[in-house]
Amino acid sequence: MSDSELSVNGLPEGMQVRQPELDDVDAILELVAAHRRSVGRDGAVDGPMIARQLTGVGSWTRRQLVVTDADDRLVAWLSVHDRAAGRTVIEPEVSVDLPDDVADHLADCLFAAGRRWAAQIAKARGLKSTLLDGHAYADDARQQRWLASAGYEKVRTWWHMSRPVEAAEAAGLPGPREGVTVRRVDKHDDGLPVAQDLQTVHRLLEESFQDHFSSYRESFPEFVMRLREDPGHRWDHWWLAFVEQDGQQLPAGAVVSSVSPPDASGVEGSYIDYIGVHRRARGHGVAKALLHTVIADAAERGRNRVGLEVDADSPTGADGLYTSMGWQTEYVTQSWHVDLDLR
C-alpha cells in the first residue's frame, strides 16, 4: 500500500504506522494473548492462523497495518477483511498495557481508518453500501465501548461450545436414520475435491442459512477462498448428507470442519466451521448424523474435542441439540454492526 493509504489521522504522540511483516508475528501473538487473558480466555493463540493473516494466504483479502510507539514497541494491529461483497470485518487489536485514555484515542483512530478502507473496498466492488462487522468478547467492556463510540450496535450473541471426544466413540456412535446417508465430498485421483460436490456444499449452506440472522450472499469463490485461508482446512473434512425421497437421493445437508490447533495438553481438535440442513430435509435427523460423523472422525484421528459456534438467539433451537449431544459453552462473543452508506 502507498504511504497515503497507510496514513492514520490523529495518532497519539510518538506513534507511527507501517505495513506488518513476518517478523511481527511473535509480537502480535503476545498482543492477542494478552487481550484474551484480560477477559479470562487463557490458552494458546493460533500462531499459524495469525501468520497466514499477516503475510500469508489470508493477507490477500485483508488490508492491514501495525502501530508502534516511540520506543518501536508494537502496540496495535488493524486488519480490515474484505470477507464478501457488501461485508467488511473491522478488527483492531490494541495493547492492554496502554493507559485507558491513550488506548481509547488509538482505538478511535483505528476504527476511523478501518471505515475509510472499507469504503474504498466497497467502491472498488461497485457497491453503494457495505456492512461493517465488528466483534467483542462478552466480558470485554473496553472493546464494546470502542465499538459503540464508532457507531456500531450490538446485534447478536454467540456461544462458543466444545465437546470432549473419546477414542471409543470412533465405532460406538449410532448411524444415520433409515433413508439418510452421509459421505465425504468426492476426490479426484490427485486428491483434489470434485468441483460439483464443493458447489453442492456451498449451495446447501447458502440455502440453509438464508432465513437466519444477517444472512448474506457469498459467492462460491469467496466461500472457498476464505475457508482455505485457515491453516486447519482439509478437503477430507467436508461431508454431504442425502435423504431418499420418491426414490431419489436428494442433497439434504452439509458440514465443513477443520483441524483445531493443539490445546494445553498438546492434542489437536476438530472444529465445525459450518453445518447446515436444507429446509426440505429438516426433521429427518440429518444434523445429528452429520455431527456424529465429525465426532467419529475426530476420535479416529486421535483428537480430544470438537468445537463449534452457535447463535444464542437462533429460533431453530440448535443449542438444545448441541447440549443434548455433550457440547458445553466455553466462552461468549458478540457481533456489532453498522451500515456504511457510500451514496
Sequence and secondary structure as in RCSB ss.txt:
>XXXX:A:sequence
MSDSELSVNGLPEGMQVRQPELDDVDAILELVAAHRRSVGRDGAVDGPMIARQLTGVGSWTRRQLVVTDADDRLV
AWLSVHDRAAGRTVIEPEVSVDLPDDVADHLADCLFAAGRRWAAQIAKARGLKSTLLDGHAYADDARQQRWLASA
GYEKVRTWWHMSRPVEAAEAAGLPGPREGVTVRRVDKHDDGLPVAQDLQTVHRLLEESFQDHFSSYRESFPEFVM
RLREDPGHRWDHWWLAFVEQDGQQLPAGAVVSSVSPPDASGVEGSYIDYIGVHRRARGHGVAKALLHTVIADAAE
RGRNRVGLEVDADSPTGADGLYTSMGWQTEYVTQSWHVDLDLR
>XXXX:A:secstr
  HHHH  TT  TT EEE   GGGHHHHHHHHHHHHHHTT  S   HHHHHHHHHSGGGGGEEEEEEE TT  EE
EEEEEEEEETTEEEEEEEE TTS HHHHHHHHHHHHHHHHHHHHHHHHHTT SEEEEEEEEETT HHHHHHHHHT
T EEEEEEEEEEEE  TTHHHHS    TTEEEEE  B TTS B HHHHHHHHHHHHHHHTTSTT     HHHHHH
HHHTSTTEEEEEEEEEEEEETTEEEEEEEEEEEEE   TTS  EEEEEEEEE GGGTTSSHHHHHHHHHHHHHHH
TT  EEEEEEETT TT HHHHHHHTT EEEEEEEEEEEEEE  
